[in-house]
Amino acid sequence: MWVDPIVQEVRDAADRLAREAGYDLHEFCERLREHERRYAARLVTLGPRRLQAQTAGDAGNSGPG
């Protein structure tokens, strides 16, 4: 079976972070929040985007018809 190296790297990183948090979701989230506080200047925060209204001709173009 072929293994995508990028997917494997992401999975390995996720496992390492979970292991460091003792597989405790609350601890994992607290560590994430601490990381966000520590590196706040590096974070990108995008504002809300307005959705464009679909016209009747745009709706339903993704399926067979």
DAQUI-V53467 format. One record per run of one state. SS is the DSSP state (h for helix, s for strand, l for the rest). FROM is the first residue (numbers start at 1). TO is the last residue. If there is no record, write none. Layout:
[[SS/FROM/TO] [SS/FROM/TO]]
This chain:
[[l/1/4] [h/5/20] [l/21/24] [h/25/38] [l/39/39] [h/40/42] [l/43/65]]
